[in-house]
Amino acid sequence: MTAYQSIKVNLLYHRLHIDMTHTAGLYRRRAVVAEEDADTVLRLRNAGAIPLALTNVPELCMWWESFNTIYGRTSNPYNINHTVGGSSGGEGCNQAACGGAFGIGSDFGGSIRMPAFFCGVFGHKPSKGIISNKGQYPYPASEIQQNMLGIGPLCRRAEDLLPIMKILVNKDVLPELKLDETVDIRNLRFCYQETDMGSILISPVNQEIRELFNKVNLYLEKTHKIKAHKIQIRRFRISTILWLTNTKSNGPTLEQQLANLDGAINLPLELLKWCVGLSRHTLIALLTASLARLSPDPESATSVYMEQQRNVLRNKMSDLLGNDGVFLYPTHPTAAPYHNEPLIKPFDFGYSGIINVLGFPATHCPMGLNSDGLPIGLQVVANTKNDRLCFAVAREIEKAFGGWVPPATEA
């Protein structure tokens, strides 16, 4: 019997799934039907999984709320007035509501981990370059974007992360990950940082989320005699800027992508049409395309300087973690916001997005509900190709704090 015989899995509308729509939430692609499977879908089929459904994403997967003009808005199963996040928000919601055994999402700026956080499930962004992106739309336009994008699982149980990853990972790099190697928590070094050290672009970390670090640290010390070390790396303050300057490429512009690569949309006209309810595009897609016009050229002095800053931070974190270290960090500064609230704090994704810039693996771990009944948790980060350390710590956190809490459960 194959690994996932008769297990049903959910996918997203931006991944190829033969004979099913492949829209990426873009109205102009509403009738596009995939003629083949994405690499990851094919691997899951070959392992015995049964693709069950496609779940909602933002327009072109470019926002952290799952809303588009084809399928509408996805609401949080813990409180329908709140967002599920994005871009894998439909699958985060689906997992929380027991809509399938597990799901597959994509993570370019926290797009797996934020929905997992908002919906109280586990979500893993893999190390850079270990899982094929073939079949993704929009497809990464540069090697840098390829390294930022990660395809990974969302699920309710931490124990499911590792076997799913074994299926998804490219076979040529699978031995390097040592996924079958037993990880002893007592042999790991833990460090943590509760905030980004004061970015003016990102909301302060909520106190209930900050308290989670104390809970984990006390558990580690009491149960395993492990002392977690607090660090203070100030470059995390510019996480959002590092992410934004890393996404610019010489490939198609957002205006061209919004036209489904058939020319380019007339951005001022579409903004005017949106104001009178006639545009087929979401406001945030149009605003993001407008902002992209202001991004520095990849060869500009600003971009070169930011690349230097990224390398300094990446090297510092890599040296800190080695092959036996894990880093505990907020997945997001607050629990799931209300619908449309991200419009007034658009850069709060920086806590997750910086990990994409670094190319490190990271797993969001749910740790119960806050006083408003919304899920909260934190992410576990390891050095490149040490994904197994994230999984081991995720299982330990689930054992200690309970993991996924079904919707309609009181805090």
Secondary structure, 3 states (H helix, E strand, C coil): CCCCCCCEEEEECCECCCCCECCCCCHHHCCCECCCCCHHHHHHHHCCCEEEEEECCCHHHCCCCCEECCCEECEECCEEEEECCCCCHHHHHHHHCCCCCEEEEEECCCCCHHHHHHHCCEEEECCCCCCCCCCECCCCCCHHHHHHCEEEEEECCHHHHHHHHHHHCCCCCHHHHCCCCCCCHHHCEEEECCCCCCCCCCCCCCHHHHHHHHHHHHHHHHHHCCCCEECCCHHHHHHHHHHHHHCCCCCCCHHHHHCCCCCCCCHHHHHHHHHCCCCCCCHHHHHHHHHHCCCCCCCCHHHHHHHHHHHHHHHHHHHHHCCCEEEEECCCCCCCCECCHHHHCHHHHHHHHHHHHHCCCEEEEEEEECCCCCEEEEEEEECCCCHHHHHHHHHHHHHHHCCCCCCCCCC
